[in-house]
Amino acid sequence: MFAMLRAAGRALIGRDTFVSVPPMDGPFKPNALLEQAERLFILPDVDSVVTAGGAAYCSAGRCLHRIEHRGGAFVAVEARRFGSRVAFLAGAPNGRLIVGVESEGLHVRTADSAWSFVPVPTPLSSCMTAGAALDDERVLVCVGSTRNRAVDWKRDLMENGASGAVVVVELGKGAVRTIAADLAFPYGALVQRNGTVLVSESWRHRILRLRISTDRAPETLLDDLPAYPARMAAASDGGFWLALFAPRRQLFEFLLVEHDFRRDMIATIDEDDWIGPDYRSSDAPDQPLQQGSVRQMGIVKPWAPSRSYGLVARCDADGAPIGSLHSRADGSLHGVASIAEWNQDLLIASRGAGVVARVASFEAAHD
């Protein structure tokens, strides 16, 4: 019903002036499952988590870390340091680990620990956000923007950016081919068992379906999500997991259609103080604050309209959401940018908290 009213409003009033945000209800009904996840270790700037060849890896800054169990605890062991920030991690069926490095390209580690490098030209390499192996020789790479660097993602959102692309990189030849362009910050990619490719288009709050072997335009699989989608990971029993890194709020949506105000904000205010979503919320007194986020009796209410949020969704094989895990406004495990199944658990990279956590994937899928 809500979706019908929203569609009617956009048709009558106009898409650029009708401001609405879908409620977190149904499979997105708030809970505390993510906030209750076991914190494995603290890793500032953690961004990606992935499995390859039976092992688990995560990235933080310029470093690739291997996740190991030592002395009864999980630790992040530095495996390799690169010349620039690690943009994404991707595992391949043949045991290869693909490391996208900002402003460089793809570093590929084989199952026998040998490394090779495939350059990716700028501006594509300046804003790589995610990747997925199509087969042994081809890697799908999401480019969030060709106008802004990855670190300037908030500027891209505030400029209503739609210069992103999805490209295929051939590891042997080094050739790069664009298969989708003019996307609003693609932030996640997943190759399904039937060969179909899913891509999360963050600024348009949706999941796209691409068919590599045809010239057909991308199809919308899942639309009007209540938060900004990021990376995806295959689920062992079919379907996939979806990380959503920040919440949509009515104030944010309103700001995106108030062009003069937004341009003045970009031109005159420091980026950290812009109104908009973020990986983490700050208690600094100069931060933008909605009335509902004001502390009442010394606490922030869990339903407060915070700038950050923790959200992971579980989708079935058809792409329909069937469950979710939340860390609400009063929680700390916010800004989830990446997830991966490992040994029947779900690994979670919380960029906002600088933590890698885990939950039992079976429990997460059915709670």
C-alpha positions in Angstrom: 0.0 0.0 0.0 2.8 2.4 0.9 4.6 1.6 -2.3 1.4 2.4 -4.3 0.9 5.7 -2.6 4.5 6.6 -3.1 4.3 5.8 -6.8 1.1 7.8 -7.2 2.7 10.8 -5.4 5.7 10.7 -7.7 3.5 10.5 -10.8 1.3 13.5 -9.6 3.9 15.7 -8.0 7.1 14.7 -9.8 9.9 12.4 -8.9 12.3 15.2 -8.1 10.0 16.9 -5.5 8.2 14.0 -3.9 10.2 13.1 -0.7 9.5 9.8 0.9 11.5 7.0 2.6 10.1 3.4 2.9 9.6 2.2 6.5 11.7 -0.5 8.0 9.0 -3.1 8.3 8.3 -6.7 7.1 11.7 -8.4 6.5 13.4 -5.1 7.5 11.7 -5.0 10.9 14.2 -3.6 13.4 15.9 -6.0 15.9 19.1 -6.2 17.8 20.7 -9.2 16.1 23.6 -7.3 14.5 24.3 -5.3 17.7 24.4 -8.7 19.6 27.0 -10.1 17.2 30.3 -11.4 18.6 33.0 -8.9 18.1 36.1 -10.9 16.9 38.7 -8.1 16.9 39.1 -4.3 16.5 40.6 -3.2 13.2 40.4 0.6 12.5 39.4 1.4 8.9 38.2 -2.1 8.1 36.3 -2.1 4.9 36.1 -5.5 3.1 35.8 -9.1 4.2 35.9 -12.1 1.9 36.8 -15.8 1.7 39.1 -17.4 -0.8 40.6 -20.9 -0.9 38.9 -21.7 2.5 40.6 -18.8 4.3 39.1 -15.5 5.3 40.6 -12.1 4.6 39.8 -8.5 5.4 41.2 -5.1 4.4 42.0 -1.9 6.3 43.7 1.0 4.7 46.6 -0.2 2.6 46.8 -3.6 4.3 45.4 -7.0 3.5 44.9 -9.2 6.6 44.3 -12.9 7.0 41.8 -13.8 9.7 43.2 -16.6 11.9 42.2 -18.3 15.2 45.1 -18.2 17.7 45.1 -19.0 21.4 41.4 -19.2 21.6 40.8 -15.8 19.9 40.5 -14.5 16.4 43.1 -12.1 15.1 43.9 -10.2 12.0 47.4 -11.0 10.7 48.9 -8.7 8.1 49.4 -10.6 4.9 50.5 -7.9 2.5 50.8 -4.1 2.3 50.1 -2.2 -0.9 51.1 1.2 -2.2 47.6 2.7 -1.9 44.3 2.0 -0.2 42.7 -1.4 -0.8 39.5 -0.7 -2.6 37.9 -4.1 -2.4 38.5 -7.9 -2.0 37.0 -10.7 -4.1 37.4 -14.4 -4.0 37.4 -16.7 -7.1 36.3 -20.3 -7.3 39.8 -21.5 -8.2 41.1 -20.2 -4.9 42.5 -16.9 -6.2 42.2 -13.8 -4.1 41.6 -10.5 -6.0 42.7 -7.3 -4.4 41.6 -4.0 -6.0 44.0 -1.3 -5.1 43.0 2.3 -5.5 44.6 4.2 -8.4 46.5 1.1 -9.4 44.5 -1.9 -10.5 44.1 -5.6 -9.5 46.6 -7.6 -7.5 45.8 -11.3 -7.9 47.1 -14.0 -5.6 46.9 -17.5 -6.9 46.2 -20.6 -4.8 50.0 -21.3 -4.5 50.6 -17.7 -3.1 52.1 -16.2 -6.3 51.1 -12.6 -7.1 50.4 -10.9 -10.4 49.3 -7.4 -11.3 46.8 -6.1 -13.8 46.6 -2.3 -14.2 43.3 -0.5 -14.4 43.4 2.9 -16.1 42.2 6.1 -14.3 39.7 7.4 -13.6 38.2 3.9 -13.3 40.8 2.8 -10.7 40.3 6.0 -8.6 36.9 4.8 -7.3 36.7 1.1 -7.5 34.2 -0.1 -4.9 33.6 -3.8 -5.3 34.5 -6.8 -7.5 33.5 -10.4 -8.4 35.1 -13.1 -10.4 33.2 -14.1 -13.5 35.5 -17.0 -14.2 39.2 -17.9 -14.0 40.2 -15.0 -16.3 37.6 -12.3 -16.0 36.8 -10.0 -13.1 33.8 -7.8 -12.8 34.7 -4.4 -11.2 32.3 -1.8 -9.8 33.4 1.8 -10.3 31.4 4.1 -8.0 32.2 7.3 -9.8 34.4 8.5 -12.7 34.2 12.1 -11.4 35.0 11.6 -7.7 37.4 9.5 -5.8 36.2 6.8 -3.4 37.0 8.9 -0.4 34.7 11.6 -1.8 31.7 9.3 -1.8 29.6 11.8 0.1 30.3 14.6 -2.4 29.2 12.2 -5.1 25.9 11.7 -3.3 25.4 15.4 -2.7 26.1 16.1 -6.4 23.5 13.5 -7.4 26.3 11.7 -9.1 25.5 9.1 -11.8 28.9 8.6 -13.4 29.6 5.1 -12.1 30.2 2.0 -14.2 30.6 -1.7 -14.2 33.5 -3.0 -16.2 35.0 -6.4 -17.0 38.8 -6.8 -16.6 40.5 -9.6 -18.5 43.4 -10.8 -16.3 45.4 -12.3 -19.1 45.1 -9.5 -21.7 44.6 -6.6 -19.3 41.7 -5.4 -21.4 38.9 -3.4 -19.8 35.4 -3.4 -21.2 32.4 -1.4 -19.9 29.2 -3.3 -19.6 27.1 -0.7 -17.7 27.5 3.1 -17.4 25.8 6.1 -16.0 25.1 4.3 -12.7 24.6 6.1 -9.3 27.5 4.7 -7.3 27.5 0.9 -7.9 28.9 -0.5 -4.6 28.5 -4.3 -4.7 28.6 -7.1 -7.2 27.7 -10.8 -7.0 27.8 -13.5 -9.7 25.0 -16.0 -9.1 25.1 -19.7 -9.8 23.2 -19.3 -13.1 25.7 -16.7 -14.3 23.5 -13.7 -13.7 25.3 -10.7 -12.2 23.8 -8.6 -9.5 25.0 -5.0 -8.8 23.9 -2.7 -6.0 23.3 0.9 -7.1 23.7 2.8 -3.9 22.4 6.3 -4.6 19.3 4.8 -6.3 18.7 2.4 -3.4 18.3 -0.7 -5.6 19.8 -3.9 -6.9 20.3 -4.4 -10.6 20.4 -7.6 -12.7 22.9 -7.7 -15.5 23.4 -10.3 -18.2 27.0 -10.2 -19.4 26.5 -12.2 -22.6 23.8 -9.8 -24.0 23.4 -6.1 -24.7 20.2 -5.8 -22.8 19.9 -2.9 -20.4 20.2 -3.7 -16.6 17.0 -4.8 -15.0 15.8 -3.8 -11.5 15.7 -6.7 -9.2 15.0 -4.9 -5.9 14.0 -1.3 -5.6 13.4 1.4 -3.0 15.5 -0.1 -0.2 15.3 1.6 3.2 19.1 2.1 3.3 22.0 2.6 0.9 23.1 -0.9 -0.4 26.8 -1.8 -0.4 28.5 -5.2 -1.0 26.8 -8.6 -1.4 27.9 -12.2 -0.6 26.5 -15.5 -1.7 24.5 -17.5 0.9 25.4 -21.2 1.2 21.8 -22.4 1.0 20.9 -20.1 -2.0 20.2 -16.4 -2.2 22.6 -13.8 -0.9 23.5 -11.4 1.9 23.3 -7.7 1.4 25.2 -5.1 3.4 23.5 -1.6 3.7 26.0 0.9 4.9 23.8 3.9 6.0 20.1 4.7 6.5 17.9 6.8 4.3 16.2 9.6 6.2 13.5 12.0 5.1 15.8 14.9 5.8 18.5 13.5 3.5 16.0 12.9 0.7 14.7 16.4 1.1 18.2 17.9 0.9 18.9 16.0 -2.3 16.0 17.9 -4.1 16.8 21.3 -2.5 19.5 22.1 -5.0 20.4 25.7 -4.0 20.7 24.8 -0.3 22.8 21.7 -1.1 25.2 23.7 -3.4 25.7 26.3 -0.7 26.4 23.6 1.9 29.0 22.0 -0.3 30.7 25.3 -1.1 30.7 26.8 2.4 30.8 24.0 5.0 33.4 21.4 5.9 32.4 17.9 4.5 32.4 16.3 8.0 29.6 18.7 8.9 27.4 18.1 5.9 23.8 16.9 6.5 23.7 13.3 5.1 24.3 9.7 5.8 27.6 8.4 7.3 29.3 5.2 8.4 29.4 6.4 12.0 27.6 9.0 14.1 29.5 11.5 16.1 28.7 13.1 19.5 30.6 16.3 18.5 28.5 19.4 19.4 28.8 20.8 15.9 27.4 17.8 14.0 24.0 18.1 12.2 21.3 16.7 14.4 17.6 15.9 13.8 15.2 16.6 16.6 14.4 12.9 17.2 18.1 12.2 17.8 18.4 14.5 20.8 19.2 12.6 24.0 16.3 12.1 26.3 17.2 11.3 29.9 20.8 10.8 28.9 20.2 8.2 26.2 19.6 8.1 22.4 16.4 6.3 21.6 16.9 3.2 19.3 14.3 4.6 16.8 16.1 8.0 16.6 16.7 9.3 13.0 20.5 8.8 13.2 23.0 9.5 10.4 24.4 6.0 10.7 22.9 2.5 11.2 23.9 -1.1 11.1 21.9 -3.3 8.6 22.4 -6.6 6.8 19.6 -8.2 4.8 19.2 -11.8 3.8 17.6 -12.3 0.3 16.3 -15.5 -1.2 17.3 -16.9 -4.6 14.7 -14.7 -6.3 16.2 -11.5 -4.7 13.3 -11.0 -2.2 14.4 -9.9 1.3 13.4 -12.5 3.9 15.2 -11.3 7.0 17.6 -8.8 8.4 20.0 -8.0 11.2 20.1 -4.5 12.8 22.2 -2.3 15.0 19.9 0.6 15.7 20.5 4.2 16.4 21.6 3.5 20.0 24.0 0.7 18.9 27.6 0.8 17.7 28.0 -1.8 14.9 27.2 0.7 12.2 28.4 1.3 8.6 28.5 -2.4 7.5 30.2 -2.3 4.1 30.9 -6.0 3.6 29.9 -9.5 4.7 31.0 -13.0 3.9 30.0 -16.6 5.0 32.8 -18.6 6.5 32.6 -21.9 8.3 28.8 -21.6 8.7 29.2 -18.1 10.3 28.5 -14.7 8.8 31.5 -12.4 9.0 30.7 -8.7 9.2 33.0 -5.7 8.5 31.7 -2.7 10.4 33.4 0.3 9.0 31.7 2.6 11.4 32.9 0.7 14.5 36.2 -0.5 13.1 35.3 -4.0 14.1 35.0 -7.5 12.4 32.1 -9.4 14.0 30.3 -12.7 13.4 26.9 -14.3 13.8 25.7 -17.8 13.2 24.5 -17.6 9.6 21.7 -20.1 10.1 20.3 -18.1 13.0 20.7 -14.8 11.0 18.8 -16.3 8.1 15.8 -17.4 10.1 15.4 -14.9 12.9 
